[in-house]
Amino acid sequence: MQTIIEARGIEKSFGTLKVLKGIDLTVSKSEVLSIMGASGAGKSTLLQILGTLSTPDAGSLSIGGIDVLRLNSRLLSAFRNTKVGFVFQFHHLLPEFTALENIMIPALIAGKSRTEARTEAEALLSELGLAERAAHKPSELSGGEQQRVAIARALINHPDVIFADEPSGNLDSVTKQELHGLFFKLRETHGQTFVIVTHDPELSALCDRSLFMRDGQFTDAV
């Protein structure tokens, strides 16, 4: 299998607290990987580093063959906008914009025309069963609908990797199961790699592989 993420010796401290203690991780293209562990184990910190939102104190990180830690801030911003996508527990949708406009934003930032961005956003809304909600603002959407809008926003620039931090943590059980199934459907149709931080054993059990973190290190796979 082709490797899409290769991290070696990732360390991160906040003051005197060492949160990550030499993490090694290899993720294959189109793999769906879950990372589990108790609160404070370092899961979200690792995800932010893998997603280039944070910089490690030590170690190396390659995504799609690119040494991302060597990119300057301008190149890193462009890389983050086009090569990786993010889905968070609380969506982070912009409340003043419609579902369609929220999805379009990363495409516009990447330099796509408004027509192209709108066409792609509408196609994603249709694929995710939200075509009739395009003109609704986040406050007019259910939690599950907001999360699907967030997923569409993450997908619009056709990134290599989607990073998800507790994506179903704020949803009811039925909506949660629908969302879990959606990840695997999207993997089949778009070929993306998913790295998912979760406390949910049901989601973890569905993944191709699950790793467990404790005190800033990986323990045995679960």
C-alpha positions in Angstrom: 0.0 0.0 0.0 1.1 3.5 -0.8 2.1 5.5 2.3 0.3 8.9 2.6 1.5 9.9 6.2 4.8 9.2 7.7 5.6 10.6 11.2 8.8 9.8 13.1 9.8 10.8 16.6 7.1 13.4 17.1 7.5 15.1 20.5 5.5 18.0 21.9 5.6 19.7 25.3 3.6 22.5 26.9 5.8 24.1 29.5 7.1 21.2 31.6 4.4 18.8 30.5 5.5 16.4 27.8 2.4 15.6 25.9 3.8 13.5 23.0 6.8 11.3 23.7 8.3 10.2 20.4 5.3 9.1 18.2 6.0 7.0 15.1 3.0 6.6 12.7 2.6 5.4 9.1 -0.8 5.7 7.4 -1.6 4.1 4.0 -3.5 5.8 1.2 -7.3 5.4 1.6 -6.9 3.9 5.1 -9.5 4.7 7.7 -7.5 4.9 11.0 -8.9 5.6 14.5 -6.9 6.8 17.4 -8.4 6.2 20.9 -7.3 6.9 24.4 -8.4 8.6 27.6 -8.7 12.4 27.8 -5.2 13.9 28.1 -3.5 11.1 26.3 -2.3 13.4 23.5 -4.7 12.4 20.8 -5.9 15.9 19.8 -2.4 17.3 20.0 -1.1 14.6 17.7 -4.0 15.2 15.3 -3.2 19.0 15.2 0.4 18.2 14.4 -0.5 15.7 11.7 -2.9 18.2 10.2 -0.2 20.9 10.2 -2.2 23.1 12.7 0.6 22.8 15.2 4.4 22.2 15.0 6.2 19.5 17.0 9.2 20.2 19.1 11.0 17.3 17.5 10.5 14.7 14.8 9.7 14.6 11.1 6.4 14.6 9.2 5.7 13.7 5.6 2.3 13.9 3.9 1.9 12.8 0.4 5.7 12.7 0.0 6.1 16.4 1.1 8.2 17.3 4.2 5.6 19.6 5.6 7.8 20.8 8.5 10.1 22.5 6.0 7.4 24.6 4.3 7.3 28.3 5.0 4.1 29.8 6.4 2.7 30.7 2.9 3.3 27.3 1.4 2.1 25.6 4.5 -1.2 27.5 4.4 -1.7 26.6 0.7 -0.8 22.9 1.5 -3.3 22.8 4.4 -6.1 24.3 2.3 -5.7 21.9 -0.6 -4.2 18.7 0.7 -5.9 18.1 4.1 -9.4 18.6 5.4 -10.7 18.9 9.0 -13.9 17.8 10.7 -14.4 18.8 14.3 -16.9 17.8 17.0 -18.4 21.3 17.0 -18.4 21.9 13.3 -16.9 25.4 13.3 -19.3 26.6 10.6 -19.5 30.3 10.1 -23.0 31.3 11.4 -23.6 34.2 9.0 -23.2 32.1 5.9 -25.5 29.5 4.3 -24.5 25.8 4.1 -23.6 26.3 0.4 -21.4 29.3 1.2 -19.7 27.6 4.1 -18.7 24.7 1.8 -17.5 27.1 -0.9 -15.1 29.1 1.3 -12.0 26.7 1.1 -12.4 26.5 -2.7 -12.5 30.3 -3.0 -9.4 30.6 -0.8 -7.7 28.1 -3.1 -8.3 30.4 -6.1 -11.2 28.6 -7.8 -13.8 30.8 -9.5 -17.1 31.4 -7.7 -18.9 29.4 -10.4 -16.6 26.4 -10.0 -16.8 26.6 -6.2 -20.5 26.8 -6.3 -20.9 23.9 -8.7 -18.6 21.6 -6.6 -20.3 22.7 -3.4 -23.8 21.9 -4.8 -22.6 18.5 -6.0 -21.3 17.7 -2.5 -24.5 18.9 -0.9 -26.5 16.6 -3.2 -24.1 13.6 -2.5 -24.6 14.1 1.2 -28.4 14.4 1.0 -28.5 18.1 1.8 -29.4 19.7 -1.6 -32.6 21.2 -0.1 -30.7 22.7 2.8 -28.2 24.7 0.7 -29.7 28.1 1.6 -30.1 27.4 5.3 -27.7 28.9 7.8 -26.1 26.6 10.5 -28.6 27.6 13.2 -31.4 26.3 10.9 -29.7 22.9 10.6 -29.7 19.8 12.9 -26.5 18.7 14.5 -26.2 15.9 11.9 -26.8 18.2 9.0 -24.2 20.7 10.3 -21.7 17.9 10.6 -22.4 16.8 7.0 -21.9 20.4 5.8 -18.6 20.4 7.7 -17.6 17.2 5.9 -18.5 18.6 2.5 -16.4 21.7 3.3 -13.5 19.4 4.2 -13.9 17.6 0.9 -14.3 20.4 -1.6 -10.6 20.8 -2.4 -10.2 17.0 -2.9 -7.7 16.6 0.0 -5.5 13.5 0.4 -6.4 13.2 4.1 -9.4 14.1 6.3 -8.5 14.6 10.0 -11.6 14.2 12.3 -11.5 15.0 16.0 -14.5 13.4 17.8 -16.7 13.9 14.7 -19.7 12.1 16.2 -19.2 13.1 19.8 -22.0 15.6 19.8 -24.6 13.5 17.9 -27.5 11.2 19.0 -27.0 7.5 18.4 -29.0 7.2 15.1 -27.3 10.3 13.6 -23.9 9.0 14.8 -24.3 5.7 13.0 -25.3 7.5 9.8 -22.2 9.6 10.1 -19.9 6.6 10.7 -21.3 4.9 7.6 -20.8 8.1 5.6 -17.0 8.1 6.3 -16.7 4.7 4.6 -18.9 5.6 1.7 -16.8 8.7 1.1 -13.6 6.6 1.2 -15.1 4.4 -1.5 -16.2 7.2 -3.7 -13.4 9.8 -3.1 -10.5 7.6 -2.1 -9.6 9.8 0.9 -7.6 8.7 3.9 -9.3 9.3 7.2 -7.5 9.8 10.6 -10.1 9.9 13.3 -9.7 10.7 17.0 -12.6 9.1 18.8 -13.9 7.8 22.2 -16.5 5.8 20.4 -15.8 2.0 20.3 -18.4 1.5 17.6 -16.6 3.8 15.2 -13.2 2.4 16.2 -14.4 -1.1 15.5 -15.5 -0.1 11.9 -12.0 1.3 11.0 -9.4 -0.5 9.1 -7.0 -0.1 12.1 -7.3 1.4 15.5 -4.4 2.6 17.7 -4.6 3.4 21.4 -2.7 6.3 23.1 -1.7 6.4 26.7 0.5 9.2 28.2 1.7 10.5 24.9 2.6 7.2 23.3 1.0 4.5 21.3 0.3 1.2 23.1 -0.9 -2.0 21.4 -3.5 -1.6 18.6 -7.1 -2.3 19.7 
